[in-house]
Amino acid sequence: MRALLTVISIFCSLFSVTDGYSKYSKPLEIMKPDSNGVYAYDMKISKKLTMAYKNDNPAKHATPVDYDYKTQTWSKREPNQLMDCFQNYSFNHISDPGDANRMEDVLVVDGLHKRVISINGDMPGAPVVVPYMSEVWIRVSNQILMDSMTIHVHGIDKHGMWYMDGVAFVQQCPIQSTNKFEYRFIADNKGTHWYHGHMQTDRGDGIAGGFIVVDQNDTSVPTLDDRKRIVPSREYFFLLQDWATKVGEEAWMQLEDKTMKWMYGYDDFTKCWEPTRTSDGGNVGGAVPISAILLNDKGWYDHDIIKSQPFNLPLERFQIKPNEDILFRIVNGGVAQELMLYVEGHPMTVVAADGDEVVPMKVDRLIVFPGERYDILIKGLATPTKKSYRIQVETVQKYFFDWKEIPIVYGFGYIEYETDGLPEDKTTPNLMHPECTQNKKCTVLNCPFQEWMAQPNFTCISYDKLENPNPEKIEAEILQATQFNGGFEEHFINMHHDSQMDQFLFQFPWGIPYYHDGDMETISTSCSQTACANNSMSDLDTTCRCFYHLEHKLNNIVQITLYNMGLGGAMGTGYAHPFHLHGHHFYVMKVGWPSYNGSGFIDQMNQDIDCPGRDVSCNGKKWRNKDWLGGALEAMNTKNPTKRDTITLPVGGYITIRFRAVNPGWWFAHCHLELHLMGGTGYAYKVGDQNQIYMPPDNFPHDCGVFKVDKLPELRLPTQKSSNIPYTFIAVCLVLIIDRIFH
Ligand SMILES: [Cu+2]
């Protein structure tokens, strides 16, 4: 009998869902490989109702649940469809042990009931943790009823295997509804990365999760203590999201229709959406109304309640012990907003950016842009005075378009001490950063501007102040500050217009470029310089949508200067764009900022680029000082540039990046704001000639594209095999006859 019970309980545990709502975030753990040593992970992509459970329920009812912040209790609704729809029952884990299991299936998200895209029932998907250089096998089953999707693992270069990178229509055909697709590659880059959808708006609707690559031989991280390294006793992951009130498709349609002002609803006459600005006057593109800031799957839709009593809400909690060293691996997986965070009462040490180690830097606040990752080290207090300390996450937007002040949106998590007897702090938090004062200013890493005039008690540290701890490992040619004799290419790209790369709006091809080397025009619109007006906004919108792509010679040092200047900036100023490069990591060689007036507003664009001013189109511009061309850019960081894959381009300024084009294939580069990418802020790039690009497996699906039919199809049946027999028979007879004649 006992054996039978054991078997039943093992059987049940296989089917229990364990990654939904749980009070405490689980520390990261390395996955177990399969018997061949491969790290195989199945991803079932399907829609799921938030604030509901479906497991442990014979009728498979999705049962909505509700949370009462006043009593901090959960209840479940009556699942019987023939009974009162508002009948609620309390969860009782004692009288009904199944309730614990049911709660495990609940995604909180913003506390409202709606459909999101889930990965194995989670949103975000569970973090995947694999060893460095291990073989990864992600097996995707698309069970979304209507939509196709893909998975991109952001931060892994997948050397040679460009077709495993997941960009729909550049690297693969979309995975159609009901279809399956497998990704298989080497985890070739250590650190904190993430996976996300790369088809239209699927990322913002829920397809995202952590992807962590761990060096099993050395799990230590650097510290401020004279480069002493320590092994954190626990590592936690969290993904931040600016969770929108609308699904991505509706937000995109409203942008396309230019009906954005009804973002709060076409029939709500009390509220009108308008664009927002940061405190330097720069716009923030696609900053659609936010329902909640999520830390993992948890936030709250009622902005007044989360600001006044976050401690009463079901938010993410991370356990810690006094003096314990904890590593937080943080991703901003959101769609539009850069987010600032800090941990109450606990200094943060930044130890890695985009997965790559940096010289440890102590900061008071950290801003993370969509696509970026930072690892921060926290030390537990020796004598904590309360049970829980707030992780505060907030938007950085300052003004509406008409300069009215914008309300900040907040998200919270908690670190909670595993010490008995500590009191829970139930006082309304002061969210206005009271510990940052005129005498003791707070440092903020990664501001999108040079100084934060609207927050005089903040001191901005720009991301180029981060230092590479291992500069001796950087190739000499990356650091070369004199002109190159061959093997070098220099590109300039203006990202100033509203969703343009130079004057082009990127348009995805409708087939895979690799398979159309000689006939690209059959699957894409080519970009013609002459067809694109340089300074007329109306022409920009209509004529310049094309398959914009660059070509890099294999093994060249590539230097790209992205700038953000001239006429045509969105709403007159332009956006700060988080730029992400697939396939290669780059070194941050130089950041050029605009100049600001006494109020902190962008005054003049950086003078290093030959852009006459904001009234003239500045596409196609280069260095004002021609001596800087060819690799001799002055004031680059030739000492210790950091290695990144996502970095923010300031409004009115520029960034210069370098990498060696070692990874042949078709890749992608784009702004990581979802609606900007949708709008056209991206380009594909090809590294190497066609014969230098590794071929995908022979059975790689590449039949997306165009089917044309130029006449009424003929009615044809398959050719009968037997009809070949007479010809074969006749041929054999002829051979025999000829043979007879010649003998
Ligand atoms: Cu952008």
Residues whose N, C-alpha, C, O or C-beta is under 5 A from the ligand:
A	BS01	CU	A576 H577 P578 C671 L673 H676 T681
